[in-house]
């Protein structure tokens, strides 16, 4: 009887070993995702947070794990962002799809519904603009520009007190942003994209605008409550 039980237990152990070996691929035990990054490095994924000249604005780069199947990346990590001083709760996520030359902006919300935004491109590419609209800031009225695209996977952190906009550089561009506050129509505001004082070079001569954005005020007449 004891011999039979020992034999049965050995068979069960062998079956479990085979099942675990099948479930955990060899790549996990050696090099995950084509050998570019080890499996263990997934838990050590680097997130570079690069502060810009306009105070509070940050460019964020993260490791991308690629192989013949595609890629994997970590697009959001609350703990790593908090370590860099980006300590916010995100309350709303938004997506937009745009044809080439569509320009959206410049948009913002005033307090108490001001929004910080963590933005990135899912597919396609944009020329992205953030304008400092904090009257007490030494860079008030200055703007920052960057190209965001599906290949580089760069993100941009735009804190409260900035107007934001972008122009789509490709058809079917999908833009994604996490917001620290919910949308509120009463407190939404904006600035005309071609404001003469801001003098932003968008790189397009005839952008496609919404009727709403065509009616936005100039910078000097905008309602700014920061």
Residue pairs with C-beta under 8 A, 6 or more apart in sequence:
27 33
27 39
28 39
29 39
30 39
31 37
31 38
31 39
32 38
32 39
32 41
32 42
32 65
33 65
33 66
33 67
33 69
33 71
33 72
34 66
34 67
34 68
35 67
36 65
36 66
36 67
37 63
37 65
41 63
42 65
42 72
45 62
45 63
45 74
45 77
46 62
46 63
47 60
47 61
47 62
47 63
47 74
47 77
47 80
47 81
48 60
48 61
48 62
49 58
49 59
49 60
49 80
49 81
49 84
49 86
49 157
50 58
50 59
50 60
50 61
51 57
51 58
52 58
52 59
52 144
53 139
53 142
53 144
54 130
54 132
54 137
54 139
54 142
54 143
54 144
54 162
55 132
55 137
55 138
55 139
56 157
56 159
56 161
56 162
57 130
57 144
57 156
57 157
57 158
57 159
57 162
58 84
58 86
58 156
58 157
59 146
59 154
59 155
59 156
59 157
60 118
60 154
60 155
60 156
60 157
61 153
61 154
61 155
62 73
62 74
62 75
62 153
62 155
63 73
63 74
64 71
64 72
64 73
64 153
65 71
65 72
65 73
73 153
75 120
75 153
75 155
76 118
76 178
81 87
81 88
81 157
86 118
86 157
88 116
88 180
89 180
90 118
90 178
90 179
90 180
91 179
91 180
91 181
91 182
92 178
92 179
92 181
92 182
92 183
93 176
93 177
93 178
93 179
94 176
94 177
94 179
95 122
95 174
95 175
95 176
96 104
96 174
96 175
97 172
97 173
97 174
97 175
98 104
98 124
98 126
98 168
98 173
98 175
99 168
99 171
99 172
99 173
99 208
100 168
100 169
100 170
100 171
100 173
101 167
101 168
101 204
101 206
101 207
101 208
102 167
102 168
102 173
102 207
102 208
103 165
103 166
103 167
103 168
103 193
103 202
103 204
103 207
103 208
103 209
103 213
104 165
104 166
104 167
104 210
104 213
105 129
105 163
105 164
105 165
105 166
105 190
105 191
105 193
105 213
106 129
106 131
106 163
106 164
106 165
106 190
106 191
106 192
106 193
106 216
107 163
107 164
107 165
107 188
107 189
107 190
108 114
108 115
108 133
108 162
108 163
108 164
108 188
108 189
108 190
109 115
109 181
109 183
109 184
109 187
109 188
109 189
110 187
110 189
110 223
110 224
110 225
110 226
111 160
111 187
111 225
111 226
112 187
113 181
113 182
113 183
113 184
113 186
113 187
114 160
114 161
114 181
114 187
114 226
115 160
115 179
115 180
115 181
116 157
116 158
116 159
116 160
116 179
116 180
116 181
117 157
117 158
117 164
117 177
117 178
117 179
117 180
118 155
118 156
118 157
118 158
118 177
118 178
119 128
119 148
119 155
119 156
119 158
119 164
119 175
119 176
119 177
119 178
120 148
120 153
120 154
120 155
120 156
120 175
120 176
120 177
121 148
121 149
121 150
121 173
121 174
121 175
121 176
122 150
122 174
122 175
122 176
123 150
123 172
123 173
123 174
124 149
124 150
124 168
124 169
124 170
124 171
124 172
124 173
124 174
125 147
125 148
125 149
125 150
125 168
125 169
125 170
125 173
126 147
126 148
126 149
126 166
126 167
126 168
126 169
126 173
126 175
127 145
127 146
127 147
127 166
127 167
127 169
127 202
127 203
128 145
128 146
128 147
128 148
128 156
128 164
128 165
128 166
129 143
129 144
129 145
129 164
129 165
129 166
129 200
129 202
130 143
130 144
130 156
130 158
130 162
130 163
130 164
131 141
131 142
131 143
131 144
131 162
131 163
131 164
131 191
131 198
131 200
132 139
132 140
132 141
132 142
132 143
132 161
132 162
133 140
133 141
133 161
133 162
133 163
133 191
133 222
133 224
133 226
134 140
134 161
134 162
134 226
135 224
135 226
137 161
141 197
141 198
141 219
143 198
143 200
145 200
146 154
146 156
147 169
148 154
148 155
148 156
148 166
149 169
158 164
160 180
160 226
161 226
163 190
163 191
165 193
166 175
167 202
167 203
167 204
167 207
168 175
189 222
189 223
189 224
190 213
190 216
190 217
190 222
191 198
191 216
191 217
191 218
191 219
191 222
192 213
192 216
192 217
192 218
192 219
193 200
193 202
193 207
193 209
193 213
193 216
194 200
194 202
195 218
195 219
196 218
197 218
197 219
197 220
198 219
216 222
217 223
